Amino acid sequence: MAKEVKAIALLSGGLDSVLAIALLQRQNVRITGLLIRTGFTGHKEGSGSGTGKIANIARELGIPLRIEDIHEEYWKTLLNPVHGYGKHLNPCMDCHLHMIRVAARIMKEENAELVITGEVLGQRPNSQLAHQMKIVLKESGIEGRLLRPLSALCLPPTVPELEGRIDRKALKGFQGRSRRPQLELAKELHVEHLAVAAGGNCFLTDAVFTARFRDLLRQYGKERFPREDIGLLRIGRHFRLSEEAYLIVSRNETEALLLQPFRTRHITFELENVIGASALGLGRFTNEDCRLAARILGRYSKAETGAQITVNIQEAEISKRIRAAALIPDDPLLKALRIDG
């Protein structure tokens, strides 16, 4: 009897990664799912109700799930990508190669012999063109051990295929950006209900997120960027007040609560005499910057147009109060200062 094939499969929760696993399960390949967290994806990893969560997807597929957090090591890849960026701040080629290398390490640890991905040839221009897939294969160091089941017939065979332990004819030759073949295969494999539409939802492909990230990188520099503050880029309205002063204003009560854990490291701005938003200041604020921040905060309050508002400012052990006129809602200054991509 032929030796069982054991594999590590990258599992993002997207349709393609689910299909790649389900397709190989037809051939009794023993698979462990691998979720890699870079710190820049919106994975739903919990095991609560709903099939959109990756733990549930792995459970329904009947495979164990291993989670690897590479947040710290990923920063080098993000800030210094060998193969450059995509449209925004997304180092797709380097990111994918990093993940394959992590999967290769796990493959050895788990005594497996294949890494499986849900890549489709030509689907994504930044990382899935034929020559780019060859680069990833070569630089990953696992040639013959990286299987892309959905496009396998368009690519060189892996070792288990050559040995006849995986039936190459039962794999697919999908290519191009059409999703129809995958949707049809999902119905055939009865997994169309499992996958979430956008998989990991990489924030680095989002125009607003990356505009804010680039702006703060210019302020701090790559070496001094406060990595613990990356979560702030997805909260609130963002304004560049001056070269060293960056303001984040909450949009609602939920966001005000989300800002709370960051208060000890940054300048806080709170309205005293009127209901409204709260804000954080990142960097160094001059008195002029503080007054402008107060006026912006007043704009997002219940104060009447142009009314005088009082803002309490806390920076480390220093407290002060500023009275200023709230900016009017359509003040062109708001648009000029806002960082929104």
FIFIKOL-91092 format. One record per residue (C-alpha): residue number from 0; z, y, x. Coordinates in pm, 1 decimal. Layout:
N
+-----+----------+----------+----------+
: num :       up :    north :     east :
+-----+----------+----------+----------+
: NUM :        Z :        Y :        X :
...
+-----+----------+----------+----------+
END
This chain:
341
+-----+----------+----------+----------+
: num :       up :    north :     east :
+-----+----------+----------+----------+
:   0 :      0.0 :      0.0 :      0.0 :
:   1 :    -92.2 :    344.6 :    131.0 :
:   2 :    192.9 :    562.6 :    244.7 :
:   3 :    307.2 :    815.8 :    -15.2 :
:   4 :    201.0 :   1173.0 :     52.2 :
:   5 :    485.1 :   1424.9 :     58.0 :
:   6 :    407.0 :   1795.4 :     36.1 :
:   7 :    559.5 :   2143.0 :     22.6 :
:   8 :    395.6 :   2365.5 :   -238.9 :
:   9 :    422.2 :   2743.2 :   -248.9 :
:  10 :    537.6 :   2823.0 :   -602.9 :
:  11 :    512.7 :   3184.2 :   -717.0 :
:  12 :    520.8 :   3107.1 :  -1087.8 :
:  13 :    160.5 :   3221.9 :  -1126.4 :
:  14 :   -100.7 :   3003.7 :  -1291.0 :
:  15 :   -278.5 :   2896.0 :   -972.2 :
:  16 :     31.9 :   2766.8 :   -795.6 :
:  17 :    128.2 :   2567.0 :  -1105.1 :
:  18 :   -222.1 :   2419.9 :  -1133.1 :
:  19 :   -228.4 :   2317.9 :   -766.3 :
:  20 :     94.2 :   2124.0 :   -811.1 :
:  21 :      0.2 :   1965.2 :  -1143.2 :
:  22 :   -339.4 :   1859.2 :  -1008.2 :
:  23 :   -184.2 :   1673.0 :   -714.6 :
:  24 :     83.0 :   1518.2 :   -932.2 :
:  25 :   -201.9 :   1323.9 :  -1092.8 :
:  26 :   -237.3 :   1151.1 :   -757.3 :
:  27 :    135.9 :   1083.2 :   -725.6 :
:  28 :    184.6 :   1328.9 :   -439.8 :
:  29 :    559.8 :   1391.8 :   -404.5 :
:  30 :    604.3 :   1767.7 :   -411.0 :
:  31 :    884.8 :   2010.8 :   -333.2 :
:  32 :    831.5 :   2362.2 :   -467.4 :
:  33 :    894.8 :   2650.1 :   -228.7 :
:  34 :    973.7 :   3000.6 :   -348.6 :
:  35 :    969.8 :   3258.8 :    -69.9 :
:  36 :   1149.5 :   3585.8 :   -131.7 :
:  37 :   1028.5 :   3880.2 :     75.2 :
:  38 :   1235.1 :   4142.0 :   -108.2 :
:  39 :    920.2 :   4298.5 :   -253.6 :
:  40 :    842.1 :   4069.2 :   -545.2 :
:  41 :    953.5 :   4054.1 :   -906.5 :
:  42 :   1014.4 :   3679.6 :   -925.8 :
:  43 :   1210.7 :   3559.2 :  -1224.1 :
:  44 :   1416.6 :   3292.6 :  -1054.9 :
:  45 :   1701.9 :   3224.6 :  -1296.1 :
:  46 :   1746.0 :   2912.1 :  -1501.9 :
:  47 :   1816.3 :   3074.4 :  -1838.4 :
:  48 :   1603.1 :   3041.5 :  -2148.2 :
:  49 :   1228.2 :   3098.5 :  -2131.6 :
:  50 :    954.1 :   2929.0 :  -1933.4 :
:  51 :    870.1 :   3240.1 :  -1731.1 :
:  52 :   1148.1 :   3167.9 :  -1483.3 :
:  53 :   1055.6 :   2974.7 :  -1172.5 :
:  54 :   1350.7 :   2736.1 :  -1182.0 :
:  55 :   1238.3 :   2635.3 :  -1530.2 :
:  56 :    878.7 :   2592.1 :  -1415.3 :
:  57 :    989.2 :   2361.8 :  -1134.2 :
:  58 :   1209.6 :   2169.2 :  -1376.6 :
:  59 :    927.2 :   2118.1 :  -1624.7 :
:  60 :    695.6 :   2009.6 :  -1346.0 :
:  61 :    963.1 :   1764.1 :  -1239.5 :
:  62 :    991.6 :   1886.8 :   -881.0 :
:  63 :   1281.3 :   2013.3 :   -670.5 :
:  64 :   1277.0 :   2383.7 :   -584.6 :
:  65 :   1372.2 :   2529.8 :   -249.1 :
:  66 :   1421.9 :   2905.4 :   -210.6 :
:  67 :   1381.7 :   3078.7 :    125.1 :
:  68 :   1484.9 :   3442.7 :    171.4 :
:  69 :   1282.9 :   3604.2 :    451.7 :
:  70 :   1367.1 :   3966.2 :    366.8 :
:  71 :   1496.5 :   4060.2 :    711.7 :
:  72 :   1224.1 :   3892.8 :    917.9 :
:  73 :    953.9 :   4014.3 :    679.5 :
:  74 :   1005.4 :   4378.6 :    779.4 :
:  75 :    823.4 :   4328.1 :   1108.1 :
:  76 :    526.0 :   4185.3 :    919.6 :
:  77 :    533.5 :   4468.7 :    667.4 :
:  78 :    557.7 :   4759.3 :    910.7 :
:  79 :    329.2 :   4621.5 :   1180.9 :
:  80 :     64.1 :   4402.2 :   1017.1 :
:  81 :   -184.7 :   4258.0 :   1264.9 :
:  82 :   -455.3 :   4237.5 :    999.9 :
:  83 :   -382.7 :   4572.6 :    833.9 :
:  84 :   -310.9 :   4676.1 :    476.2 :
:  85 :   -490.7 :   4637.6 :    147.6 :
:  86 :   -545.1 :   4922.8 :    -96.6 :
:  87 :   -181.7 :   5029.4 :    -80.9 :
:  88 :     98.2 :   4916.0 :    152.6 :
:  89 :     25.5 :   4548.1 :     99.2 :
:  90 :    -28.7 :   4348.0 :    421.7 :
:  91 :   -184.9 :   4061.2 :    227.2 :
:  92 :   -331.7 :   3864.7 :    517.4 :
:  93 :    -19.8 :   3892.5 :    732.2 :
:  94 :    206.6 :   3829.2 :    434.7 :
:  95 :     23.5 :   3511.8 :    338.4 :
:  96 :     15.1 :   3391.0 :    697.1 :
:  97 :    390.1 :   3457.8 :    725.1 :
:  98 :    452.5 :   3249.5 :    413.4 :
:  99 :    234.6 :   2964.0 :    539.1 :
: 100 :    430.0 :   2959.2 :    864.5 :
: 101 :    756.6 :   2946.6 :    671.5 :
: 102 :    615.9 :   2663.4 :    459.2 :
: 103 :    505.6 :   2482.8 :    776.9 :
: 104 :    861.1 :   2501.9 :    908.9 :
: 105 :    995.4 :   2365.1 :    580.6 :
: 106 :    731.3 :   2091.6 :    588.7 :
: 107 :    870.3 :   1967.5 :    919.5 :
: 108 :   1230.4 :   1999.2 :    802.7 :
: 109 :   1155.1 :   1798.3 :    487.3 :
: 110 :    953.4 :   1536.4 :    678.7 :
: 111 :    648.1 :   1621.9 :    466.5 :
: 112 :    287.9 :   1625.2 :    587.4 :
: 113 :    112.0 :   1888.4 :    375.3 :
: 114 :    150.8 :   2248.5 :    268.5 :
: 115 :     -9.9 :   2322.0 :    -68.5 :
: 116 :   -113.0 :   2662.1 :   -206.0 :
: 117 :   -282.5 :   2777.7 :   -523.1 :
: 118 :   -541.4 :   2988.4 :   -343.2 :
: 119 :   -889.8 :   3017.0 :   -489.7 :
: 120 :  -1177.3 :   3100.0 :   -256.9 :
: 121 :  -1300.6 :   3456.7 :   -315.3 :
: 122 :  -1045.4 :   3539.7 :   -581.3 :
: 123 :   -860.5 :   3811.2 :   -391.2 :
: 124 :  -1064.2 :   4016.5 :   -143.0 :
: 125 :   -771.3 :   4089.5 :     88.7 :
: 126 :   -668.0 :   3733.7 :    167.6 :
: 127 :   -890.8 :   3473.6 :      4.9 :
: 128 :  -1238.3 :   3533.1 :    142.0 :
: 129 :  -1376.6 :   3234.5 :    332.6 :
: 130 :  -1344.4 :   3385.6 :    680.6 :
: 131 :   -994.0 :   3511.7 :    606.3 :
: 132 :   -881.8 :   3172.1 :    482.7 :
: 133 :  -1013.1 :   3024.2 :    808.5 :
: 134 :   -811.7 :   3278.4 :   1007.4 :
: 135 :   -494.3 :   3187.9 :    818.0 :
: 136 :   -562.2 :   2816.8 :    870.9 :
: 137 :   -617.0 :   2863.2 :   1244.3 :
: 138 :   -325.4 :   3098.8 :   1306.5 :
: 139 :    -82.7 :   2897.2 :   1094.0 :
: 140 :    -89.4 :   2609.9 :   1340.6 :
: 141 :   -122.0 :   2345.4 :   1068.2 :
: 142 :   -495.4 :   2276.0 :   1058.3 :
: 143 :   -554.3 :   1955.3 :    865.9 :
: 144 :   -220.7 :   2001.1 :    688.6 :
: 145 :   -295.1 :   2298.7 :    460.0 :
: 146 :   -443.5 :   2196.0 :    126.4 :
: 147 :   -581.5 :   2438.3 :   -133.1 :
: 148 :   -647.8 :   2192.6 :   -421.4 :
: 149 :   -827.8 :   2441.2 :   -648.1 :
: 150 :  -1094.4 :   2517.4 :   -384.6 :
: 151 :  -1067.5 :   2201.6 :   -172.3 :
: 152 :  -1429.6 :   2097.9 :   -225.1 :
: 153 :  -1543.0 :   2424.7 :    -65.4 :
: 154 :  -1320.4 :   2377.9 :    239.4 :
: 155 :  -1278.6 :   2123.7 :    521.3 :
: 156 :  -1081.0 :   1812.0 :    419.0 :
: 157 :   -717.4 :   1769.8 :    518.9 :
: 158 :   -580.7 :   1466.4 :    704.1 :
: 159 :   -459.3 :   1281.5 :    389.8 :
: 160 :   -804.3 :   1332.0 :    234.0 :
: 161 :   -976.6 :   1190.6 :    542.5 :
: 162 :   -738.1 :    896.1 :    534.3 :
: 163 :   -819.6 :    831.6 :    169.2 :
: 164 :   -458.8 :    885.2 :     54.3 :
: 165 :   -567.0 :   1185.3 :   -151.3 :
: 166 :   -882.8 :   1147.6 :   -357.2 :
: 167 :  -1093.4 :   1445.7 :   -256.1 :
: 168 :  -1332.2 :   1394.2 :   -548.9 :
: 169 :  -1043.5 :   1458.4 :   -790.2 :
: 170 :   -980.6 :   1803.6 :   -641.9 :
: 171 :  -1163.7 :   2121.9 :   -744.3 :
: 172 :  -1422.4 :   2355.7 :   -598.4 :
: 173 :  -1329.7 :   2678.1 :   -776.8 :
: 174 :  -1443.9 :   3004.9 :   -622.8 :
: 175 :  -1488.0 :   3362.7 :   -734.6 :
: 176 :  -1279.2 :   3591.3 :   -952.2 :
: 177 :  -1339.7 :   3433.3 :  -1292.6 :
: 178 :  -1024.5 :   3287.8 :  -1444.7 :
: 179 :  -1204.8 :   3064.6 :  -1693.2 :
: 180 :  -1201.7 :   2746.0 :  -1478.0 :
: 181 :   -826.8 :   2778.9 :  -1423.8 :
: 182 :   -757.8 :   2838.2 :  -1791.6 :
: 183 :   -959.7 :   2532.4 :  -1885.9 :
: 184 :   -783.1 :   2322.6 :  -1623.8 :
: 185 :   -444.4 :   2444.9 :  -1748.3 :
: 186 :   -524.2 :   2308.8 :  -2093.5 :
: 187 :   -645.7 :   1981.4 :  -1946.2 :
: 188 :   -324.9 :   1941.7 :  -1744.8 :
: 189 :   -106.6 :   2066.3 :  -2033.3 :
: 190 :     59.6 :   2337.5 :  -1822.8 :
: 191 :    -83.2 :   2651.5 :  -1981.7 :
: 192 :    261.2 :   2736.9 :  -2121.8 :
: 193 :    435.6 :   2730.3 :  -1782.8 :
: 194 :    285.9 :   3003.1 :  -1567.6 :
: 195 :    372.9 :   3370.9 :  -1579.0 :
: 196 :     65.5 :   3592.8 :  -1579.7 :
: 197 :    113.6 :   3779.5 :  -1253.5 :
: 198 :    313.1 :   3539.5 :  -1041.7 :
: 199 :    533.3 :   3725.5 :   -796.9 :
: 200 :    429.3 :   4081.9 :   -891.8 :
: 201 :    425.4 :   4228.1 :   -540.4 :
: 202 :    560.6 :   4583.2 :   -548.8 :
: 203 :    356.9 :   4668.2 :   -239.7 :
: 204 :     39.5 :   4663.8 :   -450.0 :
: 205 :    183.4 :   4922.9 :   -688.9 :
: 206 :     56.9 :   5279.2 :   -632.9 :
: 207 :    379.5 :   5454.3 :   -734.1 :
: 208 :    609.9 :   5225.4 :   -535.3 :
: 209 :    400.3 :   5253.8 :   -220.2 :
: 210 :    359.5 :   5631.2 :   -249.4 :
: 211 :    738.2 :   5661.6 :   -249.2 :
: 212 :    774.1 :   5409.8 :     31.6 :
: 213 :    520.2 :   5590.9 :    252.2 :
: 214 :    688.2 :   5923.8 :    185.1 :
: 215 :   1030.2 :   5797.5 :    291.2 :
: 216 :    882.6 :   5620.5 :    593.9 :
: 217 :    757.0 :   5959.8 :    710.7 :
: 218 :   1107.7 :   6100.2 :    666.1 :
: 219 :   1303.1 :   5821.1 :    836.8 :
: 220 :   1048.7 :   5652.4 :   1061.9 :
: 221 :    995.0 :   5275.8 :   1080.5 :
: 222 :   1297.3 :   5205.3 :   1297.7 :
: 223 :   1548.8 :   5409.2 :   1095.9 :
: 224 :   1431.6 :   5329.8 :    744.1 :
: 225 :   1738.5 :   5225.0 :    536.4 :
: 226 :   1632.2 :   4879.0 :    422.6 :
: 227 :   1928.4 :   4851.8 :    188.3 :
: 228 :   1778.7 :   5136.7 :    -16.0 :
: 229 :   1445.3 :   4972.1 :    -93.0 :
: 230 :   1563.0 :   4904.2 :   -448.5 :
: 231 :   1578.6 :   5279.9 :   -512.0 :
: 232 :   1199.2 :   5301.2 :   -499.5 :
: 233 :   1178.8 :   5138.8 :   -843.0 :
: 234 :   1438.7 :   5360.4 :  -1011.3 :
: 235 :   1397.4 :   5705.4 :  -1163.7 :
: 236 :   1182.3 :   6010.9 :  -1097.2 :
: 237 :   1126.4 :   6093.1 :   -729.1 :
: 238 :   1081.3 :   6438.3 :   -574.4 :
: 239 :   1012.5 :   6559.9 :   -221.6 :
: 240 :   1208.3 :   6886.9 :   -193.9 :
: 241 :   1163.5 :   6954.7 :    176.9 :
: 242 :   1086.8 :   6769.6 :    497.4 :
: 243 :   1431.4 :   6605.0 :    505.3 :
: 244 :   1539.1 :   6620.1 :    141.3 :
: 245 :   1434.5 :   6355.6 :   -112.8 :
: 246 :   1568.7 :   6352.9 :   -469.8 :
: 247 :   1587.7 :   6067.5 :   -722.5 :
: 248 :   1668.0 :   6156.8 :  -1084.8 :
: 249 :   1760.2 :   5894.6 :  -1344.9 :
: 250 :   1544.4 :   5865.8 :  -1656.4 :
: 251 :   1804.9 :   5711.5 :  -1885.3 :
: 252 :   2157.0 :   5571.6 :  -1897.4 :
: 253 :   2046.9 :   5234.2 :  -1760.4 :
: 254 :   1894.4 :   5394.7 :  -1453.3 :
: 255 :   2202.8 :   5609.3 :  -1401.6 :
: 256 :   2402.9 :   5285.9 :  -1380.5 :
: 257 :   2149.0 :   5135.4 :  -1139.1 :
: 258 :   2199.2 :   5433.8 :   -907.7 :
: 259 :   2575.4 :   5377.7 :   -894.9 :
: 260 :   2582.7 :   5123.0 :   -607.1 :
: 261 :   2393.3 :   5366.2 :   -383.8 :
: 262 :   2625.0 :   5662.4 :   -437.1 :
: 263 :   2853.5 :   5595.1 :   -141.5 :
: 264 :   2567.1 :   5633.9 :    107.3 :
: 265 :   2395.1 :   5937.5 :    -40.5 :
: 266 :   2450.6 :   6281.1 :   -187.1 :
: 267 :   2527.5 :   6272.3 :   -558.9 :
: 268 :   2438.2 :   6535.4 :   -817.3 :
: 269 :   2613.9 :   6535.5 :  -1155.8 :
: 270 :   2585.5 :   6781.3 :  -1442.8 :
: 271 :   2920.2 :   6933.5 :  -1543.1 :
: 272 :   2868.8 :   7137.4 :  -1857.5 :
: 273 :   2583.1 :   6960.2 :  -2033.5 :
: 274 :   2465.1 :   6606.2 :  -2105.4 :
: 275 :   2178.4 :   6483.9 :  -1892.0 :
: 276 :   2055.3 :   6283.9 :  -1597.8 :
: 277 :   2226.7 :   6213.5 :  -1267.7 :
: 278 :   2066.0 :   6218.2 :   -925.2 :
: 279 :   2085.9 :   6099.7 :   -565.7 :
: 280 :   1980.4 :   6293.9 :   -259.4 :
: 281 :   1845.6 :   6105.6 :     42.8 :
: 282 :   1843.2 :   6284.3 :    376.8 :
: 283 :   1971.1 :   6627.5 :    472.3 :
: 284 :   2000.8 :   6893.8 :    202.4 :
: 285 :   2028.3 :   7261.9 :    283.5 :
: 286 :   2189.2 :   7497.5 :     32.5 :
: 287 :   1839.6 :   7585.2 :    -83.1 :
: 288 :   1756.8 :   7216.7 :   -132.0 :
: 289 :   2078.2 :   7166.6 :   -330.2 :
: 290 :   1996.8 :   7459.0 :   -558.0 :
: 291 :   1646.5 :   7325.1 :   -621.0 :
: 292 :   1791.6 :   6978.9 :   -693.3 :
: 293 :   2031.1 :   7135.0 :   -943.5 :
: 294 :   1746.4 :   7316.4 :  -1119.3 :
: 295 :   1545.4 :   6993.9 :  -1142.6 :
: 296 :   1848.2 :   6806.1 :  -1275.5 :
: 297 :   1890.9 :   7080.4 :  -1533.9 :
: 298 :   1534.4 :   7019.7 :  -1651.3 :
: 299 :   1632.1 :   6664.0 :  -1744.8 :
: 300 :   1937.5 :   6763.5 :  -1946.8 :
: 301 :   2023.8 :   6886.4 :  -2295.4 :
: 302 :   2043.4 :   7243.0 :  -2167.2 :
: 303 :   1831.7 :   7501.0 :  -2342.7 :
: 304 :   1521.2 :   7614.4 :  -2156.7 :
: 305 :   1616.7 :   7837.2 :  -1866.9 :
: 306 :   1990.0 :   7805.9 :  -1936.3 :
: 307 :   2246.6 :   7822.7 :  -1657.5 :
: 308 :   2386.2 :   7480.9 :  -1571.0 :
: 309 :   2663.1 :   7369.7 :  -1338.6 :
: 310 :   2608.1 :   7077.3 :  -1102.9 :
: 311 :   2876.5 :   6900.6 :   -901.1 :
: 312 :   2757.5 :   6784.2 :   -560.1 :
: 313 :   2936.8 :   6523.1 :   -351.4 :
: 314 :   2841.1 :   6444.4 :      8.6 :
: 315 :   3083.1 :   6214.0 :    190.0 :
: 316 :   3418.3 :   6398.1 :    168.6 :
: 317 :   3263.5 :   6734.8 :     86.8 :
: 318 :   3240.7 :   6858.0 :   -273.6 :
: 319 :   3080.8 :   7173.3 :   -408.8 :
: 320 :   2956.2 :   7323.2 :   -734.3 :
: 321 :   2631.0 :   7507.3 :   -792.6 :
: 322 :   2525.8 :   7716.5 :  -1088.8 :
: 323 :   2153.1 :   7748.7 :  -1138.6 :
: 324 :   1889.1 :   7804.6 :  -1405.8 :
: 325 :   1735.2 :   7481.6 :  -1531.6 :
: 326 :   1361.9 :   7456.4 :  -1469.0 :
: 327 :   1147.9 :   7475.0 :  -1778.5 :
: 328 :    985.0 :   7143.7 :  -1884.6 :
: 329 :    631.2 :   7241.3 :  -1784.3 :
: 330 :    718.1 :   7422.9 :  -1464.1 :
: 331 :    430.6 :   7347.1 :  -1220.9 :
: 332 :    687.4 :   7302.6 :   -943.9 :
: 333 :    792.7 :   6970.9 :  -1098.6 :
: 334 :    444.8 :   6827.4 :  -1066.8 :
: 335 :    398.7 :   6967.2 :   -718.2 :
: 336 :    718.8 :   6803.8 :   -589.4 :
: 337 :    700.0 :   6472.4 :   -771.9 :
: 338 :    610.2 :   6151.1 :   -586.8 :
: 339 :    427.3 :   5936.6 :   -838.3 :
: 340 :    126.7 :   5789.6 :   -657.6 :
+-----+----------+----------+----------+
END
